[in-house]
Amino acid sequence: MTIKVGDEIPELVKHPTTRQLVQYAGAQGDFYEIHYDQTYAQSVALPGVILHGLLKAAFLGQLVTDWLGDRGTLKTFEVSYRGIDVPGRPYLCRGRVSKVEGAQVELEVWGEDPEGHRTTVGSATVEMSG
Amino acid sequence: MSTATSVVERLRARIGKPAPSAEATVEAGHLKRFVEAIGDPNPRWTNEAPPTFLVALVPVSMHLAEAEEYGKGWLNGGNRFEYVEPVKVGDRITATGRVADVYEKTGASGSLLFIIFETEYVNQDGRTVARLRGTAIRR
């Protein structure tokens, strides 16, 4: 299958819960209270506990590796966190091919909240094999 | 001058200086807990680390205690991973981090402090497997 600029990556919908934030805090070893303590989160002017940026990065990483499979190798992966997301709302991961240069393929990826705001934006470069 | 100014100056003095290295072995159980936590069922991750696992393997001190004099809380601005070789169960990884840059920006909602960290991950054979650049923000 030929990969071309504009190709869309099959979307991935995640349903993060407070339980998942606690699970992720333990697995990553990031115990910053804004991810599980509502009172603390509100004391630093947040609406409540929020998703770890790196959890959203992991979702987008899955989007890329699910699409790539064993067809190539991930070389770089970059994410910028532009907005906060709270548990209990679906998180939609999307992306498209932005550049193809021989075996080198660049992807634009992003995560959207239910209102369609791109709260995480990023890119990935992959090297296709064979 | 203000506390904020002196915090920035003290942090800027650390630019380029490597932090002590940290070492950890990729354990199957930890990898399993991590992929369960991110909800990625790909069977490939029973033996190989998914793209963001390295942040969980070795605690990279993004949160410099002295920066906490500035503002009220931390935000993660972004992360950039560069992959050189796959990281597998059993690999012994040494991570060495350093502060790459520190700067202040003033926006509509007040001042923000940006701290850029770079971490290099080297395996048991002395080969670099990945690099990570992270932007931590105090607000």
Contacts between the chains, C-beta under 8 A, distances in Angstrom:
chain1	res1	chain2	res2	distance
A	14	B	39	6.5
A	20	B	37	6.8
A	20	B	39	6.9
A	23	B	33	7.9
A	23	B	36	7.0
A	23	B	37	4.3
A	24	B	37	4.3
A	24	B	38	6.8
A	26	B	33	7.3
A	26	B	37	7.2
A	27	B	30	7.5
A	27	B	33	4.7
A	27	B	34	4.4
A	27	B	36	7.5
A	27	B	37	3.9
A	27	B	38	7.8
A	27	B	56	5.9
A	28	B	34	7.3
A	28	B	37	7.5
A	28	B	55	6.2
A	28	B	56	4.3
A	29	B	56	6.2
A	29	B	59	5.5
A	32	B	63	7.3
A	32	B	74	6.4
A	34	B	73	6.7
A	34	B	74	7.9
A	44	B	72	5.0
A	44	B	73	3.8
A	45	B	72	7.0
A	45	B	73	7.6
A	46	B	73	7.8
A	52	B	76	7.5
A	53	B	75	7.9
A	53	B	76	3.6
A	53	B	78	7.6
A	53	B	79	7.2
A	54	B	52	5.8
A	54	B	55	5.6
A	54	B	76	6.8
A	54	B	79	6.6
A	55	B	37	7.9
A	55	B	38	6.5
A	57	B	51	7.8
A	57	B	52	5.2
A	57	B	79	5.8
A	58	B	38	3.9
A	58	B	40	7.0
A	58	B	50	6.9
A	58	B	51	7.4
A	58	B	52	4.6
A	59	B	38	7.1
A	59	B	39	8.0
A	61	B	40	7.9
A	61	B	50	5.9
A	61	B	51	3.5
A	61	B	52	5.3
A	62	B	38	7.0
A	62	B	39	7.9
A	62	B	40	4.5
A	62	B	42	7.3
A	62	B	50	7.2
A	64	B	51	7.2
A	65	B	40	7.9
A	65	B	42	6.6
A	65	B	44	7.6
A	65	B	50	6.7
A	65	B	51	6.5
A	66	B	42	7.0
A	73	B	83	7.5
A	74	B	51	6.2
A	74	B	83	5.6
A	75	B	82	7.2
A	75	B	83	5.9
A	76	B	80	7.0
A	76	B	81	6.6
A	76	B	82	5.1
A	76	B	83	7.0
A	77	B	51	5.2
A	77	B	52	7.9
A	77	B	80	7.5
A	77	B	81	4.7
A	77	B	83	7.5
A	78	B	78	7.1
A	78	B	79	7.2
A	78	B	80	4.1
A	78	B	81	7.2
A	79	B	78	5.8
A	79	B	79	5.6
A	79	B	80	7.8
A	80	B	77	6.8
A	80	B	78	4.0
A	81	B	75	7.2
A	81	B	76	5.6
A	81	B	77	6.3
A	81	B	78	6.0
